Amino acid sequence: MTKITLGCEPAVGSLAPSKKRDYRVTNRLQEGKRPIYAVVFNFIDSRYYNVFATVGGNRVTVYQCLEGGVIAVLQSYIDEDKDESFYTVSWACDADGTPLLVAGGINGIIRVIDAGNEKIHKSFVGHGDSVNEIRTQALRPSLVLSASKDESVRLWNVQTGICILIFAGAGGHRNEVLSVDFHPSDIYRIASCGMDNTVKIWSMKEFWTYVERSFTWEELPSQFPTKYVQFPVLIASIHTNYVDCIRWLGDFILSKVNDCLIQSVDNEFILWEPKMKEQSPGEGTVDILQKYPVPECDIWFIKLSCDFHYNTAAIVGKISDDVDLEAYIIQATEKGKYLYGNCRLAPLLSLQGYLMSSPNLPSGKLPCRLTEAQYSVAVKTEPFGVGIQSQPHSL
């Protein structure tokens, strides 16, 4: 299990509203009376950046954003099982660049929809219970991960229909897996979290030959030698309740915990850095960098999301209003003394000219687009930790 290092307490944000952003509704859609569990834009293919998909009930719908706030319906898929309830959807593509939609839900069956030819491409049967989240590997968009109530995570090749790896077993999750994510640059690394209150980081490096074989496999998918990955490289118990969402931000992790049964301080998401020990799998340390309390987010299963450029993170509360992460970042540095000066530090999140940072954060672990500008900074000087409010020299 991980240890939380001492000597650097995390900065804590507040929910005071920010006046730096002004959002307005450009269109409103309603898909019957069933809830919509997921909305996802197609960031896989630049031709379709204005296309998004939704899932709710037994329906998958594809829309396109047009000029003037107009939204057009392109396609709608209705599952043959009326009792199906899709919880998650993700864009992927095959070797030819054909756009694919991968959806899963309460039945545990993953549907791969060929959006280019408007037909079902494949159906994946393997999970023993509902599928809670599906994520696509941006570097190899034929690879997708699925997190399930059956306590496992599976890696699939949507092009060949092969289940390559199953992350479960002796070191796996001990309860429902709620969220999973690929590392943005380390193609071997993934992270998962769930109702056992833990975050687990896994490595596929040892099994990568099987991933490559899945692209050239010519026999039946069921005959592929699927491998079990039983031991993660890090088990982090930094939350005191179940963790329902996780996202990589460079080498850092944003994880969200909530408690919908007991009114507590657990409704928050945390930015932290995992530090693995190569010689001791499963062990390591964790540096908690930032904490963002979200007391209005006591509806379970709500996901946080980052935009394409990692400039903004958003989360939805029970009143269905987007909470802009900028509000937390600005408020996190209001109290205390400030030391002004011009310098270049490693930013965590850059939001319309504002960011949080700390001098002990290596800039090489963050997406390069967050470190390209020079900044004027204000440093909060306190015994532990450093919070920074910053504004770039030029926008």
Secondary structure, DSSP 8 states (H G I E B T S, - for coil): -EEE-SS---EE------SS-----------TTS---EEEE--S-GGGTTEEEEEETTEEEEEEE-GGG-EEEEEEEE-S-TT--EEEEEEEE-TT--EEEEEEETT--EEEEETTTTEEEEEE---SS-EEEEEE-SSSTTEEEEEETTS-EEEEETTTTEEEEEE-STTS-SS-EEEEEE-SS-TTEEEEEETTS-EEEEE-GGGHHHHHHHHH--S-GGGS--EEE---SEEE---SS-EEEEEEETTEEEEEE--SSS-STT-EEEEEEEEE-TTSTB-EEEEEEEEEE-TT--STT---EE-TTSS-EEEE-TT--EEEHHHHHHHTTSSS-EEEEEE---EEEEETTEEEE-TTS-GGGS-GGGSSS-EEEEEE--SS---EEEEES--
